[in-house]
C-alpha cells in the first residue's frame, strides 16, 4: 500500500514538473521572440530617425517652412521608450507627408524622393516588426492570464508586456475575457 501511495506521489510530481517545464519553455520561447522583435524595432526606429533627419533640411531649404520639425533633434537627447519614440516618429512622418501636399515641388528633388523612399521602406519593415512583436506579446500575455501557466508566471515573476497598437490592445482585452 505504501508503494502505491509513493508511486502515485512520484507520478504526480513528474506530471507537475513536466507541466512547469513545458510552460516555462513556452514563456522562454516567447520572451526570446519578443526580445528579438524589440531589437529589430530599436534598429528600425534609429534608421527612421536618420531618414527623417536627412529629409528635414531638404524641406527647410526648399519651402517656406524654415522651422519645420525644429524640435525633431530633441528625440536624440530625450530618453524615450520604443512606444513613445514610435509615436513621435509616426507623427513626424505624417507631418512630412502633409507638407508634400502643400509643396509638390519637393517631389522633383531627387534627394528628397530618395530619402522619402528609404523612409517608406523603413516604415514597412517597422510595421512588420511591430506586428511580430504584438503577435508574440498577445500570446505571452494570454499565457500569463490562463491556467496553469499563470502559476508558472507567479513562480518566475513574468510580467505582462505592453502592445504597440490600440487595435491589438482591444483584441487582447477581448481574448482576456
VMD Tcl script that builds the backbone (N, CA, C; Angstrom):
set m [mol new atoms 531]
animate dup $m
set s [atomselect $m all]
$s set {name element resname resid chain x y z} {
  {N N UNK 1 A 0.827 -1.191 0.000}
  {CA C UNK 1 A 0.000 0.000 0.000}
  {C C UNK 1 A 0.875 1.260 0.000}
  {N N UNK 2 A 1.938 1.236 0.793}
  {CA C UNK 2 A 2.851 2.359 0.874}
  {C C UNK 2 A 3.511 2.623 -0.482}
  {N N UNK 3 A 3.842 1.519 -1.202}
  {CA C UNK 3 A 4.470 1.663 -2.517}
  {C C UNK 3 A 3.507 2.291 -3.529}
  {N N UNK 4 A 2.256 1.970 -3.400}
  {CA C UNK 4 A 1.261 2.528 -4.308}
  {C C UNK 4 A 1.125 4.039 -4.079}
  {N N UNK 5 A 1.047 4.442 -2.822}
  {CA C UNK 5 A 0.953 5.864 -2.483}
  {C C UNK 5 A 2.211 6.600 -2.940}
  {N N UNK 6 A 3.355 5.995 -2.700}
  {CA C UNK 6 A 4.621 6.595 -3.116}
  {C C UNK 6 A 4.686 6.715 -4.646}
  {N N UNK 7 A 4.224 5.694 -5.346}
  {CA C UNK 7 A 4.218 5.721 -6.810}
  {C C UNK 7 A 3.287 6.821 -7.329}
  {N N UNK 8 A 2.130 6.947 -6.685}
  {CA C UNK 8 A 1.182 7.998 -7.080}
  {C C UNK 8 A 1.795 9.376 -6.854}
  {N N UNK 9 A 2.467 9.576 -5.710}
  {CA C UNK 9 A 3.113 10.866 -5.419}
  {C C UNK 9 A 4.234 11.174 -6.417}
  {N N UNK 10 A 5.005 10.158 -6.774}
  {CA C UNK 10 A 6.076 10.344 -7.758}
  {C C UNK 10 A 5.464 10.681 -9.120}
  {N N UNK 11 A 4.391 9.976 -9.479}
  {CA C UNK 11 A 3.713 10.247 -10.741}
  {C C UNK 11 A 3.173 11.682 -10.783}
  {N N UNK 12 A 2.557 12.117 -9.692}
  {CA C UNK 12 A 2.030 13.489 -9.612}
  {C C UNK 12 A 3.183 14.500 -9.697}
  {N N UNK 13 A 4.286 14.220 -9.023}
  {CA C UNK 13 A 5.444 15.118 -9.069}
  {C C UNK 13 A 5.999 15.207 -10.491}
  {N N UNK 14 A 6.023 14.082 -11.204}
  {CA C UNK 14 A 6.510 14.085 -12.585}
  {C C UNK 14 A 5.569 14.901 -13.470}
  {N N UNK 15 A 4.279 14.738 -13.290}
  {CA C UNK 15 A 3.295 15.496 -14.084}
  {C C UNK 15 A 3.445 16.993 -13.797}
  {N N UNK 16 A 3.545 17.374 -12.535}
  {CA C UNK 16 A 3.693 18.795 -12.171}
  {C C UNK 16 A 5.012 19.343 -12.706}
  {N N UNK 17 A 6.087 18.593 -12.540}
  {CA C UNK 17 A 7.394 19.019 -13.043}
  {C C UNK 17 A 7.388 19.181 -14.557}
  {N N UNK 18 A 6.765 18.243 -15.245}
  {CA C UNK 18 A 6.671 18.330 -16.712}
  {C C UNK 18 A 5.860 19.540 -17.140}
  {N N UNK 19 A 4.764 19.793 -16.443}
  {CA C UNK 19 A 3.921 20.941 -16.770}
  {C C UNK 19 A 4.691 22.241 -16.570}
  {N N UNK 20 A 5.400 22.336 -15.463}
  {CA C UNK 20 A 6.199 23.532 -15.201}
  {C C UNK 20 A 7.248 23.706 -16.291}
  {N N UNK 21 A 7.899 22.642 -16.654}
  {CA C UNK 21 A 8.943 22.693 -17.675}
  {C C UNK 21 A 8.380 23.105 -19.036}
  {N N UNK 22 A 7.263 22.534 -19.423}
  {CA C UNK 22 A 6.651 22.854 -20.715}
  {C C UNK 22 A 6.251 24.326 -20.771}
  {N N UNK 23 A 5.566 24.789 -19.740}
  {CA C UNK 23 A 5.110 26.175 -19.762}
  {C C UNK 23 A 6.268 27.161 -19.590}
  {N N UNK 24 A 7.287 26.797 -18.829}
  {CA C UNK 24 A 8.454 27.669 -18.721}
  {C C UNK 24 A 9.112 27.838 -20.089}
  {N N UNK 25 A 9.204 26.744 -20.825}
  {CA C UNK 25 A 9.812 26.826 -22.161}
  {C C UNK 25 A 8.940 27.637 -23.125}
  {N N UNK 26 A 7.633 27.564 -22.972}
  {CA C UNK 26 A 6.759 28.410 -23.796}
  {C C UNK 26 A 7.015 29.881 -23.494}
  {N N UNK 27 A 7.075 30.218 -22.197}
  {CA C UNK 27 A 7.380 31.598 -21.812}
  {C C UNK 27 A 8.748 32.021 -22.345}
  {N N UNK 28 A 9.735 31.157 -22.169}
  {CA C UNK 28 A 11.094 31.465 -22.597}
  {C C UNK 28 A 11.157 31.681 -24.115}
  {N N UNK 29 A 10.506 30.814 -24.862}
  {CA C UNK 29 A 10.469 30.929 -26.315}
  {C C UNK 29 A 9.835 32.254 -26.732}
  {N N UNK 30 A 8.718 32.603 -26.117}
  {CA C UNK 30 A 8.062 33.868 -26.453}
  {C C UNK 30 A 8.903 35.072 -26.045}
  {N N UNK 31 A 9.589 34.978 -24.919}
  {CA C UNK 31 A 10.464 36.080 -24.481}
  {C C UNK 31 A 11.607 36.286 -25.480}
  {N N UNK 32 A 12.151 35.212 -25.993}
  {CA C UNK 32 A 13.219 35.327 -26.990}
  {C C UNK 32 A 12.689 36.025 -28.237}
  {N N UNK 33 A 11.508 35.631 -28.685}
  {CA C UNK 33 A 10.916 36.246 -29.880}
  {C C UNK 33 A 10.569 37.712 -29.630}
  {N N UNK 34 A 10.057 38.020 -28.443}
  {CA C UNK 34 A 9.724 39.411 -28.106}
  {C C UNK 34 A 10.994 40.256 -28.050}
  {N N UNK 35 A 12.043 39.738 -27.438}
  {CA C UNK 35 A 13.316 40.470 -27.372}
  {C C UNK 35 A 13.909 40.687 -28.761}
  {N N UNK 36 A 13.787 39.675 -29.613}
  {CA C UNK 36 A 14.260 39.807 -30.992}
  {C C UNK 36 A 13.488 40.923 -31.706}
  {N N UNK 37 A 12.181 40.938 -31.521}
  {CA C UNK 37 A 11.358 41.983 -32.146}
  {C C UNK 37 A 11.720 43.358 -31.590}
  {N N UNK 38 A 11.939 43.447 -30.278}
  {CA C UNK 38 A 12.321 44.731 -29.681}
  {C C UNK 38 A 13.643 45.235 -30.241}
  {N N UNK 39 A 14.595 44.333 -30.426}
  {CA C UNK 39 A 15.886 44.726 -31.009}
  {C C UNK 39 A 15.708 45.217 -32.450}
  {N N UNK 40 A 14.899 44.502 -33.222}
  {CA C UNK 40 A 14.639 44.935 -34.599}
  {C C UNK 40 A 13.934 46.285 -34.620}
  {N N UNK 41 A 12.974 46.463 -33.746}
  {CA C UNK 41 A 12.252 47.736 -33.680}
  {C C UNK 41 A 13.203 48.860 -33.307}
  {N N UNK 42 A 14.091 48.614 -32.367}
  {CA C UNK 42 A 15.060 49.633 -31.962}
  {C C UNK 42 A 15.932 50.049 -33.142}
  {N N UNK 43 A 16.414 49.085 -33.896}
  {CA C UNK 43 A 17.249 49.378 -35.068}
  {C C UNK 43 A 16.454 50.165 -36.105}
  {N N UNK 44 A 15.219 49.744 -36.352}
  {CA C UNK 44 A 14.389 50.421 -37.354}
  {C C UNK 44 A 13.984 51.822 -36.907}
  {N N UNK 45 A 13.768 52.017 -35.607}
  {CA C UNK 45 A 13.461 53.363 -35.118}
  {C C UNK 45 A 14.665 54.284 -35.281}
  {N N UNK 46 A 15.862 53.765 -35.019}
  {CA C UNK 46 A 17.075 54.564 -35.221}
  {C C UNK 46 A 17.239 54.923 -36.701}
  {N N UNK 47 A 16.950 53.964 -37.574}
  {CA C UNK 47 A 17.050 54.226 -39.007}
  {C C UNK 47 A 15.995 55.256 -39.431}
  {N N UNK 48 A 14.823 55.187 -38.836}
  {CA C UNK 48 A 13.773 56.156 -39.164}
  {C C UNK 48 A 14.182 57.557 -38.715}
  {N N UNK 49 A 14.833 57.651 -37.565}
  {CA C UNK 49 A 15.342 58.944 -37.101}
  {C C UNK 49 A 16.338 59.501 -38.120}
  {N N UNK 50 A 17.230 58.643 -38.608}
  {CA C UNK 50 A 18.225 59.073 -39.600}
  {C C UNK 50 A 17.552 59.536 -40.892}
  {N N UNK 51 A 16.562 58.771 -41.346}
  {CA C UNK 51 A 15.858 59.140 -42.588}
  {C C UNK 51 A 15.166 60.492 -42.442}
  {N N UNK 52 A 14.454 60.677 -41.354}
  {CA C UNK 52 A 13.742 61.938 -41.149}
  {C C UNK 52 A 14.736 63.084 -40.967}
  {N N UNK 53 A 15.848 62.812 -40.297}
  {CA C UNK 53 A 16.873 63.850 -40.108}
  {C C UNK 53 A 17.454 64.312 -41.436}
  {N N UNK 54 A 17.511 63.422 -42.431}
  {CA C UNK 54 A 18.010 63.800 -43.749}
  {C C UNK 54 A 16.955 64.543 -44.565}
  {N N UNK 55 A 15.693 64.293 -44.279}
  {CA C UNK 55 A 14.600 64.924 -45.029}
  {C C UNK 55 A 14.344 66.349 -44.543}
  {N N UNK 56 A 14.454 66.585 -43.263}
  {CA C UNK 56 A 14.105 67.891 -42.681}
  {C C UNK 56 A 14.871 69.051 -43.333}
  {N N UNK 57 A 16.201 68.981 -43.470}
  {CA C UNK 57 A 16.904 70.116 -44.096}
  {C C UNK 57 A 16.460 70.370 -45.543}
  {N N UNK 58 A 16.131 69.307 -46.262}
  {CA C UNK 58 A 15.674 69.477 -47.648}
  {C C UNK 58 A 14.358 70.241 -47.657}
  {N N UNK 59 A 13.464 69.895 -46.748}
  {CA C UNK 59 A 12.180 70.599 -46.656}
  {C C UNK 59 A 12.410 72.058 -46.266}
  {N N UNK 60 A 13.276 72.288 -45.294}
  {CA C UNK 60 A 13.539 73.657 -44.845}
  {C C UNK 60 A 14.164 74.512 -45.945}
  {N N UNK 61 A 15.009 73.905 -46.762}
  {CA C UNK 61 A 15.669 74.653 -47.840}
  {C C UNK 61 A 14.738 74.939 -49.017}
  {N N UNK 62 A 13.819 74.048 -49.285}
  {CA C UNK 62 A 13.001 74.147 -50.496}
  {C C UNK 62 A 11.571 74.628 -50.249}
  {N N UNK 63 A 11.256 75.040 -49.053}
  {CA C UNK 63 A 9.905 75.527 -48.754}
  {C C UNK 63 A 10.003 76.785 -47.900}
  {N N UNK 64 A 8.858 77.328 -47.606}
  {CA C UNK 64 A 8.799 78.487 -46.705}
  {C C UNK 64 A 8.803 78.049 -45.240}
  {N N UNK 65 A 8.808 76.763 -45.011}
  {CA C UNK 65 A 8.759 76.201 -43.660}
  {C C UNK 65 A 10.177 76.104 -43.080}
  {N N UNK 66 A 10.746 77.225 -42.697}
  {CA C UNK 66 A 12.133 77.251 -42.211}
  {C C UNK 66 A 12.290 76.620 -40.824}
  {N N UNK 67 A 11.192 76.543 -40.077}
  {CA C UNK 67 A 11.273 75.937 -38.740}
  {C C UNK 67 A 10.556 74.585 -38.696}
  {N N UNK 68 A 10.463 73.938 -39.849}
  {CA C UNK 68 A 9.777 72.645 -39.947}
  {C C UNK 68 A 10.467 71.603 -39.070}
  {N N UNK 69 A 9.723 71.032 -38.164}
  {CA C UNK 69 A 10.197 69.992 -37.237}
  {C C UNK 69 A 11.500 70.378 -36.532}
  {N N UNK 70 A 11.595 71.634 -36.103}
  {CA C UNK 70 A 12.785 72.079 -35.369}
  {C C UNK 70 A 13.005 71.279 -34.089}
  {N N UNK 71 A 11.928 70.826 -33.476}
  {CA C UNK 71 A 12.049 70.075 -32.223}
  {C C UNK 71 A 12.446 68.619 -32.453}
  {N N UNK 72 A 12.646 68.222 -33.704}
  {CA C UNK 72 A 12.969 66.830 -34.006}
  {C C UNK 72 A 14.295 66.391 -33.391}
  {N N UNK 73 A 15.233 67.297 -33.309}
  {CA C UNK 73 A 16.547 66.935 -32.754}
  {C C UNK 73 A 16.452 66.528 -31.284}
  {N N UNK 74 A 15.360 66.891 -30.622}
  {CA C UNK 74 A 15.181 66.522 -29.217}
  {C C UNK 74 A 15.017 65.018 -29.026}
  {N N UNK 75 A 14.583 64.322 -30.053}
  {CA C UNK 75 A 14.372 62.882 -29.907}
  {C C UNK 75 A 15.675 62.163 -29.584}
  {N N UNK 76 A 16.790 62.700 -30.047}
  {CA C UNK 76 A 18.084 62.078 -29.759}
  {C C UNK 76 A 18.540 62.342 -28.326}
  {N N UNK 77 A 18.123 63.475 -27.765}
  {CA C UNK 77 A 18.583 63.821 -26.428}
  {C C UNK 77 A 17.645 63.310 -25.341}
  {N N UNK 78 A 16.359 63.226 -25.661}
  {CA C UNK 78 A 15.400 62.750 -24.663}
  {C C UNK 78 A 15.434 61.234 -24.581}
  {N N UNK 79 A 15.258 60.730 -23.387}
  {CA C UNK 79 A 15.189 59.291 -23.180}
  {C C UNK 79 A 13.734 58.860 -23.359}
  {N N UNK 80 A 13.453 58.191 -24.467}
  {CA C UNK 80 A 12.099 57.738 -24.764}
  {C C UNK 80 A 12.115 56.226 -24.922}
  {N N UNK 81 A 11.025 55.597 -24.498}
  {CA C UNK 81 A 10.938 54.172 -24.761}
  {C C UNK 81 A 10.467 53.967 -26.194}
  {N N UNK 82 A 10.437 52.732 -26.626}
  {CA C UNK 82 A 10.071 52.433 -28.009}
  {C C UNK 82 A 8.678 52.939 -28.360}
  {N N UNK 83 A 7.767 52.842 -27.422}
  {CA C UNK 83 A 6.388 53.233 -27.690}
  {C C UNK 83 A 6.288 54.742 -27.955}
  {N N UNK 84 A 6.942 55.537 -27.101}
  {CA C UNK 84 A 6.925 56.992 -27.268}
  {C C UNK 84 A 7.678 57.406 -28.534}
  {N N UNK 85 A 8.827 56.793 -28.763}
  {CA C UNK 85 A 9.626 57.126 -29.948}
  {C C UNK 85 A 8.858 56.778 -31.216}
  {N N UNK 86 A 8.210 55.630 -31.225}
  {CA C UNK 86 A 7.435 55.228 -32.399}
  {C C UNK 86 A 6.308 56.222 -32.664}
  {N N UNK 87 A 5.619 56.639 -31.627}
  {CA C UNK 87 A 4.517 57.594 -31.784}
  {C C UNK 87 A 5.035 58.942 -32.296}
  {N N UNK 88 A 6.133 59.406 -31.726}
  {CA C UNK 88 A 6.736 60.671 -32.153}
  {C C UNK 88 A 7.166 60.607 -33.618}
  {N N UNK 89 A 7.817 59.512 -33.988}
  {CA C UNK 89 A 8.291 59.358 -35.366}
  {C C UNK 89 A 7.131 59.190 -36.346}
  {N N UNK 90 A 6.085 58.512 -35.916}
  {CA C UNK 90 A 4.905 58.359 -36.770}
  {C C UNK 90 A 4.278 59.728 -37.050}
  {N N UNK 91 A 4.200 60.570 -36.005}
  {CA C UNK 91 A 3.657 61.926 -36.182}
  {C C UNK 91 A 4.555 62.770 -37.079}
  {N N UNK 92 A 5.869 62.641 -36.926}
  {CA C UNK 92 A 6.805 63.379 -37.782}
  {C C UNK 92 A 6.668 62.939 -39.233}
  {N N UNK 93 A 6.521 61.654 -39.442}
  {CA C UNK 93 A 6.329 61.113 -40.786}
  {C C UNK 93 A 5.049 61.683 -41.401}
  {N N UNK 94 A 3.993 61.740 -40.616}
  {CA C UNK 94 A 2.723 62.308 -41.112}
  {C C UNK 94 A 2.895 63.783 -41.461}
  {N N UNK 95 A 3.664 64.518 -40.653}
  {CA C UNK 95 A 3.932 65.936 -40.948}
  {C C UNK 95 A 4.660 66.085 -42.283}
  {N N UNK 96 A 5.596 65.179 -42.551}
  {CA C UNK 96 A 6.328 65.212 -43.823}
  {C C UNK 96 A 5.364 64.951 -44.981}
  {N N UNK 97 A 4.492 63.986 -44.833}
  {CA C UNK 97 A 3.536 63.684 -45.894}
  {C C UNK 97 A 2.560 64.840 -46.121}
  {N N UNK 98 A 2.192 65.530 -45.043}
  {CA C UNK 98 A 1.294 66.689 -45.181}
  {C C UNK 98 A 1.975 67.822 -45.948}
  {N N UNK 99 A 3.248 68.039 -45.667}
  {CA C UNK 99 A 3.947 69.152 -46.312}
  {C C UNK 99 A 4.151 68.884 -47.802}
  {N N UNK 100 A 4.221 67.610 -48.178}
  {CA C UNK 100 A 4.343 67.275 -49.602}
  {C C UNK 100 A 3.098 67.750 -50.347}
  {N N UNK 101 A 1.942 67.639 -49.711}
  {CA C UNK 101 A 0.707 68.109 -50.327}
  {C C UNK 101 A 0.715 69.604 -50.567}
  {N N UNK 102 A 1.362 70.343 -49.670}
  {CA C UNK 102 A 1.434 71.801 -49.807}
  {C C UNK 102 A 2.546 72.239 -50.763}
  {N N UNK 103 A 3.599 71.453 -50.847}
  {CA C UNK 103 A 4.761 71.802 -51.675}
  {C C UNK 103 A 5.119 70.621 -52.580}
  {N N UNK 104 A 4.368 70.464 -53.638}
  {CA C UNK 104 A 4.588 69.330 -54.545}
  {C C UNK 104 A 5.926 69.422 -55.267}
  {N N UNK 105 A 6.534 70.595 -55.270}
  {CA C UNK 105 A 7.837 70.731 -55.938}
  {C C UNK 105 A 8.909 69.899 -55.225}
  {N N UNK 106 A 8.643 69.513 -53.976}
  {CA C UNK 106 A 9.596 68.653 -53.265}
  {C C UNK 106 A 9.781 67.323 -53.984}
  {N N UNK 107 A 8.741 66.860 -54.662}
  {CA C UNK 107 A 8.814 65.582 -55.356}
  {C C UNK 107 A 9.717 65.635 -56.589}
  {N N UNK 108 A 10.129 66.831 -56.973}
  {CA C UNK 108 A 11.068 66.984 -58.092}
  {C C UNK 108 A 12.517 66.917 -57.610}
  {N N UNK 109 A 12.711 67.028 -56.309}
  {CA C UNK 109 A 14.049 66.960 -55.720}
  {C C UNK 109 A 14.441 65.490 -55.567}
  {N N UNK 110 A 15.486 65.071 -56.298}
  {CA C UNK 110 A 15.880 63.665 -56.300}
  {C C UNK 110 A 16.331 63.184 -54.922}
  {N N UNK 111 A 17.066 64.023 -54.185}
  {CA C UNK 111 A 17.500 63.630 -52.845}
  {C C UNK 111 A 16.301 63.413 -51.927}
  {N N UNK 112 A 15.352 64.327 -52.020}
  {CA C UNK 112 A 14.147 64.218 -51.192}
  {C C UNK 112 A 13.398 62.919 -51.502}
  {N N UNK 113 A 13.199 62.651 -52.783}
  {CA C UNK 113 A 12.470 61.445 -53.193}
  {C C UNK 113 A 13.214 60.195 -52.733}
  {N N UNK 114 A 14.534 60.195 -52.873}
  {CA C UNK 114 A 15.339 59.047 -52.446}
  {C C UNK 114 A 15.181 58.806 -50.937}
  {N N UNK 115 A 15.307 59.880 -50.152}
  {CA C UNK 115 A 15.176 59.736 -48.695}
  {C C UNK 115 A 13.752 59.362 -48.299}
  {N N UNK 116 A 12.784 59.875 -49.027}
  {CA C UNK 116 A 11.385 59.535 -48.752}
  {C C UNK 116 A 11.131 58.058 -49.047}
  {N N UNK 117 A 11.717 57.539 -50.126}
  {CA C UNK 117 A 11.589 56.108 -50.428}
  {C C UNK 117 A 12.237 55.264 -49.339}
  {N N UNK 118 A 13.405 55.690 -48.860}
  {CA C UNK 118 A 14.054 54.991 -47.751}
  {C C UNK 118 A 13.156 54.993 -46.513}
  {N N UNK 119 A 12.526 56.129 -46.255}
  {CA C UNK 119 A 11.627 56.254 -45.107}
  {C C UNK 119 A 10.428 55.324 -45.253}
  {N N UNK 120 A 9.870 55.259 -46.449}
  {CA C UNK 120 A 8.716 54.376 -46.682}
  {C C UNK 120 A 9.114 52.908 -46.539}
  {N N UNK 121 A 10.272 52.533 -47.079}
  {CA C UNK 121 A 10.757 51.153 -46.942}
  {C C UNK 121 A 10.977 50.808 -45.469}
  {N N UNK 122 A 11.579 51.741 -44.761}
  {CA C UNK 122 A 11.816 51.548 -43.334}
  {C C UNK 122 A 10.496 51.387 -42.587}
  {N N UNK 123 A 9.518 52.183 -42.968}
  {CA C UNK 123 A 8.222 52.132 -42.305}
  {C C UNK 123 A 7.544 50.777 -42.514}
  {N N UNK 124 A 7.680 50.217 -43.719}
  {CA C UNK 124 A 7.121 48.883 -43.979}
  {C C UNK 124 A 7.783 47.841 -43.085}
  {N N UNK 125 A 9.111 47.904 -42.971}
  {CA C UNK 125 A 9.830 46.964 -42.110}
  {C C UNK 125 A 9.435 47.158 -40.648}
  {N N UNK 126 A 9.256 48.408 -40.249}
  {CA C UNK 126 A 8.875 48.709 -38.872}
  {C C UNK 126 A 7.482 48.166 -38.556}
  {N N UNK 127 A 6.559 48.337 -39.481}
  {CA C UNK 127 A 5.203 47.805 -39.283}
  {C C UNK 127 A 5.248 46.287 -39.136}
  {N N UNK 128 A 6.063 45.615 -39.950}
  {CA C UNK 128 A 6.185 44.158 -39.869}
  {C C UNK 128 A 6.790 43.732 -38.528}
  {N N UNK 129 A 7.806 44.449 -38.070}
  {CA C UNK 129 A 8.431 44.116 -36.785}
  {C C UNK 129 A 7.476 44.354 -35.627}
  {N N UNK 130 A 6.700 45.419 -35.710}
  {CA C UNK 130 A 5.722 45.706 -34.655}
  {C C UNK 130 A 4.632 44.636 -34.646}
  {N N UNK 131 A 4.226 44.184 -35.819}
  {CA C UNK 131 A 3.226 43.110 -35.884}
  {C C UNK 131 A 3.786 41.840 -35.261}
  {N N UNK 132 A 5.031 41.505 -35.580}
  {CA C UNK 132 A 5.687 40.335 -34.997}
  {C C UNK 132 A 5.745 40.461 -33.468}
  {N N UNK 133 A 6.121 41.640 -32.992}
  {CA C UNK 133 A 6.179 41.901 -31.556}
  {C C UNK 133 A 4.791 41.739 -30.931}
  {N N UNK 134 A 3.797 42.381 -31.523}
  {CA C UNK 134 A 2.448 42.336 -30.958}
  {C C UNK 134 A 1.872 40.925 -30.960}
  {N N UNK 135 A 2.090 40.177 -32.025}
  {CA C UNK 135 A 1.571 38.808 -32.084}
  {C C UNK 135 A 2.155 37.952 -30.960}
  {N N UNK 136 A 3.450 38.052 -30.763}
  {CA C UNK 136 A 4.087 37.273 -29.706}
  {C C UNK 136 A 3.709 37.787 -28.317}
  {N N UNK 137 A 3.531 39.079 -28.200}
  {CA C UNK 137 A 3.152 39.666 -26.917}
  {C C UNK 137 A 1.728 39.279 -26.540}
  {N N UNK 138 A 0.833 39.237 -27.515}
  {CA C UNK 138 A -0.543 38.796 -27.233}
  {C C UNK 138 A -0.521 37.364 -26.714}
  {N N UNK 139 A 0.267 36.507 -27.355}
  {CA C UNK 139 A 0.367 35.116 -26.905}
  {C C UNK 139 A 0.991 35.026 -25.508}
  {N N UNK 140 A 2.028 35.816 -25.287}
  {CA C UNK 140 A 2.680 35.848 -23.967}
  {C C UNK 140 A 1.696 36.306 -22.888}
  {N N UNK 141 A 0.984 37.390 -23.157}
  {CA C UNK 141 A 0.023 37.915 -22.179}
  {C C UNK 141 A -1.133 36.943 -21.962}
  {N N UNK 142 A -1.492 36.204 -22.995}
  {CA C UNK 142 A -2.534 35.191 -22.839}
  {C C UNK 142 A -2.060 34.087 -21.897}
  {N N UNK 143 A -0.808 33.671 -22.043}
  {CA C UNK 143 A -0.249 32.659 -21.138}
  {C C UNK 143 A -0.257 33.152 -19.686}
  {N N UNK 144 A 0.029 34.425 -19.508}
  {CA C UNK 144 A 0.056 34.990 -18.161}
  {C C UNK 144 A -1.316 34.907 -17.506}
  {N N UNK 145 A -2.360 35.029 -18.306}
  {CA C UNK 145 A -3.719 35.065 -17.770}
  {C C UNK 145 A -4.363 33.689 -17.614}
  {N N UNK 146 A -3.880 32.692 -18.337}
  {CA C UNK 146 A -4.581 31.413 -18.353}
  {C C UNK 146 A -3.947 30.389 -17.403}
  {N N UNK 147 A -4.770 29.424 -17.018}
  {CA C UNK 147 A -4.332 28.354 -16.138}
  {C C UNK 147 A -3.800 27.218 -16.994}
  {N N UNK 148 A -2.770 26.539 -16.638}
  {CA C UNK 148 A -1.926 26.579 -15.445}
  {C C UNK 148 A -0.697 27.474 -15.592}
  {N N UNK 149 A -0.569 28.114 -16.758}
  {CA C UNK 149 A 0.629 28.925 -16.985}
  {C C UNK 149 A 0.691 30.149 -16.076}
  {N N UNK 150 A -0.458 30.599 -15.556}
  {CA C UNK 150 A -0.412 31.737 -14.639}
  {C C UNK 150 A 0.302 31.375 -13.337}
  {N N UNK 151 A 0.306 30.106 -12.980}
  {CA C UNK 151 A 1.064 29.665 -11.796}
  {C C UNK 151 A 2.564 29.748 -12.087}
  {N N UNK 152 A 2.953 29.351 -13.285}
  {CA C UNK 152 A 4.362 29.436 -13.688}
  {C C UNK 152 A 4.793 30.899 -13.700}
  {N N UNK 153 A 3.893 31.788 -14.172}
  {CA C UNK 153 A 4.173 33.234 -14.171}
  {C C UNK 153 A 4.502 33.703 -12.765}
  {N N UNK 154 A 3.734 33.232 -11.786}
  {CA C UNK 154 A 3.989 33.635 -10.398}
  {C C UNK 154 A 5.328 33.093 -9.896}
  {N N UNK 155 A 5.635 31.864 -10.255}
  {CA C UNK 155 A 6.888 31.256 -9.802}
  {C C UNK 155 A 8.117 31.980 -10.364}
  {N N UNK 156 A 8.033 32.407 -11.624}
  {CA C UNK 156 A 9.191 33.001 -12.290}
  {C C UNK 156 A 9.069 34.508 -12.478}
  {N N UNK 157 A 8.043 35.106 -11.913}
  {CA C UNK 157 A 7.839 36.566 -11.911}
  {C C UNK 157 A 7.777 37.170 -13.312}
  {N N UNK 158 A 7.084 36.497 -14.220}
  {CA C UNK 158 A 6.872 37.065 -15.545}
  {C C UNK 158 A 5.824 38.157 -15.440}
  {N N UNK 159 A 6.042 39.242 -16.181}
  {CA C UNK 159 A 5.110 40.374 -16.145}
  {C C UNK 159 A 4.507 40.595 -17.519}
  {N N UNK 160 A 3.307 41.111 -17.490}
  {CA C UNK 160 A 2.566 41.424 -18.709}
  {C C UNK 160 A 3.356 42.446 -19.535}
  {N N UNK 161 A 3.324 42.287 -20.850}
  {CA C UNK 161 A 4.015 43.195 -21.766}
  {C C UNK 161 A 3.007 44.121 -22.426}
  {N N UNK 162 A 3.451 45.323 -22.749}
  {CA C UNK 162 A 2.603 46.291 -23.444}
  {C C UNK 162 A 2.644 46.028 -24.943}
  {N N UNK 163 A 1.591 46.481 -25.601}
  {CA C UNK 163 A 1.472 46.341 -27.049}
  {C C UNK 163 A 1.665 47.694 -27.716}
  {N N UNK 164 A 1.936 47.691 -29.003}
  {CA C UNK 164 A 2.136 48.931 -29.744}
  {C C UNK 164 A 0.843 49.587 -30.186}
  {N N UNK 165 A -0.031 48.836 -30.809}
  {CA C UNK 165 A -1.201 49.492 -31.395}
  {C C UNK 165 A -2.441 49.290 -30.533}
  {N N UNK 166 A -3.305 50.284 -30.536}
  {CA C UNK 166 A -4.544 50.182 -29.760}
  {C C UNK 166 A -5.419 49.074 -30.320}
  {N N UNK 167 A -5.301 48.813 -31.605}
  {CA C UNK 167 A -6.074 47.740 -32.226}
  {C C UNK 167 A -5.757 46.403 -31.555}
  {N N UNK 168 A -4.488 46.096 -31.359}
  {CA C UNK 168 A -4.099 44.845 -30.715}
  {C C UNK 168 A -4.485 44.831 -29.244}
  {N N UNK 169 A -4.432 45.997 -28.592}
  {CA C UNK 169 A -4.830 46.061 -27.188}
  {C C UNK 169 A -6.289 45.679 -27.044}
  {N N UNK 170 A -7.126 46.152 -27.964}
  {CA C UNK 170 A -8.546 45.816 -27.914}
  {C C UNK 170 A -8.744 44.323 -28.143}
  {N N UNK 171 A -8.009 43.755 -29.076}
  {CA C UNK 171 A -8.109 42.318 -29.339}
  {C C UNK 171 A -7.693 41.543 -28.100}
  {N N UNK 172 A -6.612 41.970 -27.440}
  {CA C UNK 172 A -6.147 41.274 -26.251}
  {C C UNK 172 A -7.189 41.359 -25.144}
  {N N UNK 173 A -7.800 42.524 -24.978}
  {CA C UNK 173 A -8.830 42.671 -23.942}
  {C C UNK 173 A -10.004 41.739 -24.212}
  {N N UNK 174 A -10.351 41.551 -25.478}
  {CA C UNK 174 A -11.440 40.632 -25.827}
  {C C UNK 174 A -11.023 39.206 -25.523}
  {N N UNK 175 A -9.786 38.835 -25.890}
  {CA C UNK 175 A -9.298 37.477 -25.635}
  {C C UNK 175 A -9.193 37.189 -24.132}
  {N N UNK 176 A -8.885 38.199 -23.366}
  {CA C UNK 176 A -8.687 38.042 -21.926}
  {C C UNK 176 A -9.999 37.619 -21.245}
  {N N UNK 177 A -11.118 38.062 -21.793}
  {CA C UNK 177 A -12.411 37.770 -21.178}
  {C C UNK 177 A -12.830 36.395 -21.473}
}
mol reanalyze $m
mol bondsrecalc $m
mol representation Tube
mol addrep $m
